[in-house]
Every structure is written in structure tokens, then in C-alpha cells.
Amino acid sequence: MPETFHNHLDESIKLELNLAKLYSFFHDSFSEDEDFWWELAMEEQGHASLLQQEKKQPHPAEFFPENLLSKDLQSLIDTNTRITELMSQYATNLPSRNGALQIALDLEMAAGESHFQQFLDSPTNSLSANIFKQLNQEDSDHAERIRNYMQKNT
């Protein structure tokens, strides 16, 4: 596996897992929104699992959908760092309910997550892309769902 592909894949997996942890934390912190946060956390965990399964394939780069991962490795690293810092901060200083929703929206608009949504919305050009899209068909645009949730519930 080429090192660049490996690094992008690892950071992408880390991003999905970090978001799942953050959303699980919000699930535990905001009882009025616990179902919403739980659903998002489980979907992020599912995205990470899909990427982890691809990493285990004998030749993942050969069959991996070309446009699935963000090309901007530094942006992935920066977003992961930001989530880790937020989790540390929130351990002692919980954001408001609206603040949690806004942070989630901001993170979903970050490079790695918005790129993943762009991939899901793009025309399918390979068998592997079809498989990823079918496995994620229930996980509609998180940013849009967060916006709608904010409008209806805050």
C-alpha cells in the first residue's frame, strides 16, 4: 500500500472514529437530543468500519474508490487535532446545546467529512464505489441533517 494512500486512509478512519466519540459524548451530555446524537455516532462508526475493512484487503489501493478520500491530508490532521482538543475542553467545560450542534455542523463541513459526502453524491464509476454507496445509503448528509435538526429543535 503506498504510504500516501495509507496515511490518508488512517487519518480518514481516525476522523470518523473521533466524530463518533464526540457525538457519543454529546449523546451522554444532552438527554433531549440523545437519539439524534446516537444515530450520528453510529453512522460515523459505520463509516470507520467500512474504511477499516478496505484497509485489510490484500491490495486496497487497486480497488478503493479513487475519489473517496480527501486529497488534503493536512486538513484531515487538523480536523482530528481540533476534535481531540474539543473533547479535552468539553471534559471540564461543556458547550451549550446550540454550541454542540454548531460545532458538529462545522466539523461536518470540514474537508474530510464534506469530501465523504461529495463522494456519496458523485456519479458512480466503479464497482467498489457502488458498494460503498450502497452500504452508506441510509447515512444521508450529516451537515444537512444537523441544520434541519437545529431549525426544528432550537
Secondary structure, 3 states (H helix, E strand, C coil): CCHHHHHHHHHHHHHHHHHHHHHHHHHHHCHHHHHHHHHHHHHHHHHHHHHHHHHCCCCHHHHCCCCCCCCCHHHHHHHHHHHHHHHHHHHHCCCCHHHHHHHHHHHHCCHHHHHHHHHHHCCCCCHHHHHHHHHCCCCCCHHHHHHHHHHHHC
